[in-house]
Amino acid sequence: MNFVNFILVLAGVLLNAAAQLCIKQGMNIIGNISLDTGAVLAMILRAATNPYIIAGLTCYVISVLVWMVVLSKVEVSLAYPFLSIGYIVTAFVGYFFMGETLGLYKILGIVTICAGIGIMFKA
């Protein structure tokens, strides 16, 4: 994988992670949703005007467009595993900015993911 393709893969992954984080922040503001029809409709209305939800969905759309470019240039068996970088990004952002836990097992999982990506990148 050349440098430009690597940057495109990384951009797609980071946009996807940003989408998750924005939507999570939006849902933190909206709150828990019960699954009855009225609550879901109310949540949809609140989500449609929540700037974090809108930003997250925008990041998703852009990430899909970037990913289409990536898949036109890179084998899917090489590109797709790089999506796991998103797990690493979201775990650290969740810990440092959203007060989520980051225990030993999550850290070991992140180290394992990094090792796997490193092995694939060398292949």
C-alpha positions in Angstrom: 0.0 0.0 0.0 1.5 3.3 -1.0 1.5 6.4 1.2 -1.5 8.1 -0.5 -3.6 5.0 -0.2 -2.6 4.7 3.5 -3.7 8.3 4.1 -7.0 7.6 2.4 -7.6 4.5 4.5 -6.7 6.4 7.7 -9.0 9.3 6.7 -11.9 6.8 6.2 -11.2 5.1 9.5 -10.9 8.4 11.4 -14.1 9.8 9.9 -15.9 6.7 10.9 -14.6 6.9 14.5 -15.5 10.6 14.6 -19.0 9.7 13.5 -19.3 7.3 16.4 -18.0 9.8 18.9 -20.3 12.6 17.6 -23.4 10.4 17.7 -22.5 9.2 21.2 -22.1 12.8 22.4 -25.5 13.6 20.8 -27.1 10.7 22.5 -25.6 11.7 25.8 -27.5 15.0 25.4 -30.7 13.3 24.2 -30.6 10.7 26.9 -31.9 7.1 27.1 -34.5 6.1 24.7 -37.4 3.8 25.5 -38.5 1.6 22.6 -42.2 2.7 22.6 -43.4 4.4 19.4 -43.9 7.8 21.0 -40.4 7.9 22.5 -38.7 6.8 19.3 -40.5 9.5 17.3 -39.6 12.1 19.9 -35.9 10.9 19.8 -35.9 11.2 16.0 -37.1 14.8 16.2 -34.5 15.7 18.8 -31.8 13.9 16.9 -32.7 15.7 13.7 -31.8 19.0 15.3 -28.9 17.9 17.5 -25.6 19.3 16.0 -23.6 16.3 17.2 -25.9 13.8 15.6 -25.9 15.9 12.4 -22.1 16.1 12.5 -21.8 12.3 13.1 -24.1 11.5 10.1 -22.1 13.9 8.0 -18.9 12.1 9.0 -20.5 8.8 8.0 -21.5 10.0 4.6 -18.0 11.4 3.9 -16.4 8.3 5.3 -18.4 6.1 2.9 -17.3 8.3 0.0 -13.7 8.1 1.0 -14.0 4.3 1.6 -15.4 3.9 -2.0 -12.2 5.6 -3.3 -10.1 3.3 -1.0 -11.8 0.1 -2.2 -11.2 1.2 -5.8 -7.4 1.3 -5.1 -6.7 -1.2 -2.3 -7.6 -4.9 -1.8 -10.5 -5.2 0.6 -8.6 -7.9 2.5 -5.9 -5.3 3.3 -8.1 -2.2 3.8 -10.9 -3.6 5.9 -8.8 -4.7 8.9 -7.5 -1.1 9.2 -11.1 -0.2 10.4 -10.0 -1.7 13.8 -7.9 1.5 14.3 -11.3 3.1 15.0 -11.6 0.9 18.1 -8.3 2.3 19.4 -9.3 5.9 18.7 -12.7 5.6 20.2 -11.4 3.8 23.3 -8.9 6.6 24.0 -11.3 9.5 23.2 -14.0 7.8 25.3 -11.6 7.5 28.2 -10.0 11.0 28.0 -13.0 13.1 27.0 -16.2 11.1 27.9 -15.2 9.6 31.2 -15.5 6.0 30.0 -13.4 3.2 31.6 -10.2 1.9 30.1 -9.2 -1.2 32.1 -6.5 -3.8 31.6 -8.5 -6.0 29.2 -9.4 -3.1 26.9 -5.7 -2.0 26.9 -4.6 -5.6 26.1 -7.1 -5.7 23.3 -5.8 -2.4 21.9 -2.2 -3.8 22.0 -3.4 -6.9 20.2 -5.1 -4.8 17.5 -1.9 -2.7 17.1 0.2 -5.9 16.7 -2.2 -7.3 14.2 -2.2 -4.1 12.1 1.6 -4.0 12.3 1.9 -7.5 11.0 -0.6 -6.9 8.2 1.2 -3.7 7.2 4.5 -5.5 6.9 3.0 -8.3 4.8 
